[in-house]
Amino acid sequence: MRRRAYLAAGLATIAPLAGCTGGDEGGNESSTGNSDGGDEEPALRIVDHEVVEGGPTGLFLAVTVENGTESPTGWLTLDVEWLDEDGTVVGSDMTHLGTLDTGETWEARVHYTGDETGVEDYRIEGVADLERATAPEGLELLESAMGIDGDEVVVEGLVENATGADQPTVEAIAIVYDDGGTVLDDAWTSVSDLADGETWAFEATWRAFDRAEAAADHVVVLSDSAFG
């Protein structure tokens, strides 16, 4: 079983699955809590969160996540509950990232997709695998390129299976960066039953909305199971 860290905004220390209310309290730090209930020094953390009106869905939560640990994370997920003035949950949305490398910052956006117009507050909660899935030796990225198509960022590439064995699943996570090296989001795709000696031509798409033009660079991470 993979070790996981739980993140929440606005608390000095947290227990697993603990959360807090955001709203106008952006900029609060948070700590990681490990899966056995212990607390750690702030390392993988939410350092800022703010509701922004506008954008393609009319409302989104801008969240800044930092990885101050000594190793890249695995899968990260941010969950947001939207609340009305009475504290009643009127909707929930989430976003995720395949991996966040050591020292990197992720400028995430969680877009509101509900029909209610009375959103007054929110709760944000995050969870991350502390170990990134690996690719077997011989699974090689031959080439990759990134392009912009309207409001989408598209990453194409070639992966060769030279492992000496058929691979049941191969996944490609294309991490997209702005020109300052900040992670914007990712594009993910996978293939099943990649035979030994075969080459996989993949295409992964991130629907970036109004941030497509900010995409300046990318890195492709291969694994045999990001969710395993």
Phi, psi and omega in degrees: 000134181284142174287143180231149173248142178250133184242143172212153184267139170090011179237145178287316174222153182223156171264164178307134178067012174286154180217182176206167180272138181263269182070234183268015185260034181300153177098357179282145178272167176214167180241163172272150170236137184272173190287348177261012174095351179283164179249150181235167174296149178303119182219298172264111193207155168274121183251349179201151179199134186204134174284134178237126176271141183113199182078182187293334181252002178091337183200136173210161176256119176271125185231132177252123180242133179243141173252099177263012180279179182265009180211155177292148177279169164268217185296131175246140177227134173247126178246133180235131169254129180264134186241148173271187186294341178267001182083010178279136179288122180249359178176163177214143179216166181210163170216164182213164178220137184292326180193149175230119187283167180303130177080000183271158177239136179249120175266088186273157172228130174249109185275137176282127183243007182279177181261345183290146178252358185261037178287124181240342185201182181199162168238137179237141182215143181224154176218144181217138168290134183274356178232127179280137177297146184249162176257142178296150179301131181103350173271112194235135171277115182277321180195159174203155180210149181242140177220166180243129179231094183067240179261018179244145172253124186243127177245125178244150180194176178236132178237132179252135175263099176242036183279343185091005180209154173293144180250119181298323180216135172231131181240143176238122176248114179262108178277127184254132183243153168274183185286353176261002179087010176276138179286127175268313181182195177220168172234132187234143173205167181210166175221148178253148172057058175274110185289153176301131180091349180276158176244135180253120174266110185252159173221124180237137186235134171247121175280101191267352183054236185277005180255007183301317183290346178280345181292122185237338184203170179205159172225136179257126177250128180257146174207168174261353175185103177285341185251003195290000000 
